[in-house]
Amino acid sequence: MEKNLVAAGVGSYGYRSGPLLFSAETIRLVDRVLPGTSSLDEKVKRLVETNRKMRKDIEEMEQSVYTRRQKSEAHAATLNGSGLAAVDELSKDAAKQLAELKFKLQEAERENTNQQGNVAISVFSHIQNMTADTVGAQTASANKQ
């Protein structure tokens, strides 16, 4: 066995029924980490309890990281899936609106052409009437003289 071993009782944890042996170096490390006047047994209990709390915290943090990753992946998948669908939907809407505007433009151009034709016919009719009136007036004035 090793020299410098010291007996220490475990107390209420009940891992062993008798005292445990710690090396002098282990006892110095425990005293350095947990200075004070409490017994070695109490210091070991605090170390064990701190270890349990730290493990529990680590498990909670790992679970939190796992949950965040899952949410992030789900969000990214949603963005990739529905994001493209939304872009496709917007593209379809834009194409539909563009087609409607082109159709309205064609109708407006047709109506404009028809109105120009109507105006031209009307002007031509007025010119013919005025020409006929002028010729008639000239003939009447020539007959009076």
C-alpha positions in Angstrom: 0.0 0.0 0.0 0.9 3.6 -0.4 2.5 5.7 2.4 0.7 8.8 3.6 -2.8 7.3 3.5 -5.4 8.8 5.8 -8.7 7.3 6.9 -11.9 9.3 6.2 -15.4 8.2 7.0 -18.1 8.5 4.3 -21.0 9.2 6.6 -24.6 9.2 5.3 -23.9 8.3 1.6 -23.3 4.7 2.6 -21.1 3.6 -0.2 -18.9 1.8 2.2 -19.6 0.7 5.7 -16.1 1.5 7.0 -13.6 4.4 6.6 -12.0 5.2 3.2 -8.4 6.0 2.7 -7.2 9.1 0.8 -3.6 10.0 -0.1 -2.1 13.1 1.5 -1.9 14.7 -2.0 -5.7 14.1 -2.5 -6.4 15.7 0.9 -4.2 18.7 0.0 -6.1 19.1 -3.3 -9.5 19.0 -1.6 -8.3 21.5 1.0 -7.0 23.8 -1.7 -10.3 23.6 -3.7 -12.5 23.9 -0.6 -10.6 25.7 2.1 -12.2 26.0 5.5 -12.5 24.2 8.8 -15.1 21.6 7.8 -14.1 18.0 7.9 -12.8 16.1 4.9 -16.1 14.1 4.9 -18.1 17.4 4.4 -15.7 18.6 1.8 -16.0 15.4 -0.2 -19.8 15.6 0.1 -19.8 19.2 -1.3 -17.5 18.1 -4.1 -19.9 15.2 -5.0 -22.9 17.5 -4.8 -21.2 20.1 -6.9 -20.3 17.4 -9.4 -24.0 16.3 -9.6 -25.2 19.8 -10.1 -22.6 20.4 -12.8 -23.6 17.2 -14.6 -27.3 18.1 -14.4 -26.5 21.6 -15.7 -24.5 20.0 -18.6 -27.3 17.7 -19.4 -29.8 20.6 -19.4 -27.5 22.7 -21.6 -27.0 19.8 -24.0 -30.8 19.4 -24.2 -31.2 23.1 -24.8 -28.6 23.0 -27.6 -30.2 20.0 -29.1 -33.7 21.7 -29.0 -32.3 24.9 -30.5 -30.6 22.9 -33.3 -33.9 21.1 -34.0 -35.8 24.3 -34.1 -33.1 25.9 -36.3 -33.1 23.0 -38.7 -36.9 23.0 -38.8 -37.0 26.7 -39.4 -34.4 26.4 -42.2 -36.4 23.6 -43.7 -39.5 25.7 -43.5 -37.7 28.6 -45.1 -36.3 26.4 -47.9 -39.6 24.7 -48.5 -42.1 27.4 -48.0 -39.7 30.2 -49.0 -39.4 28.7 -52.5 -43.1 28.1 -52.6 -43.7 31.7 -51.6 -41.3 32.9 -54.3 -43.1 30.6 -56.9 -46.5 32.0 -55.7 -45.3 35.5 -56.1 -43.9 34.8 -59.5 -47.2 33.3 -60.6 -49.1 36.3 -59.2 -46.7 38.7 -61.0 -47.1 36.8 -64.3 -50.8 36.8 -64.0 -50.9 40.5 -63.3 -48.6 41.2 -66.2 -50.8 39.1 -68.5 -53.9 41.0 -67.3 -52.2 44.4 -68.0 -51.1 43.3 -71.4 -54.7 42.3 -72.2 -56.0 45.6 -71.0 -53.4 47.5 -73.1 -54.4 45.5 -76.2 -58.1 46.4 -75.5 -57.2 50.1 -75.0 -55.2 50.1 -78.2 -58.1 48.5 -80.1 -60.5 51.0 -78.7 -58.2 53.9 -79.5 -57.9 52.6 -83.1 -61.7 52.3 -83.4 -62.1 55.9 -82.1 -59.5 57.2 -84.4 -61.4 55.5 -87.3 -64.7 56.9 -86.1 -63.2 60.4 -85.8 -61.6 60.1 -89.3 -65.0 59.0 -90.7 -66.8 61.8 -88.9 -64.3 64.4 -90.1 -64.5 63.0 -93.7 -68.3 63.2 -93.5 -68.1 66.8 -92.3 -65.6 67.7 -95.0 -67.9 66.1 -97.6 -70.9 68.0 -96.2 -69.0 71.3 -96.1 -67.7 70.7 -99.6 -71.2 69.9 -100.8 -72.6 73.0 -99.0 -69.8 75.2 -100.4 -70.4 73.9 -104.0 -74.1 74.4 -103.5 -73.6 77.9 -102.2 -71.3 78.7 -105.0 -73.8 77.4 -107.5 -76.6 79.4 -105.9 -74.6 82.5 -105.9 -73.6 82.0 -109.5 -77.2 81.5 -110.5 -78.2 84.7 -108.8 -75.8 86.8 -110.7 
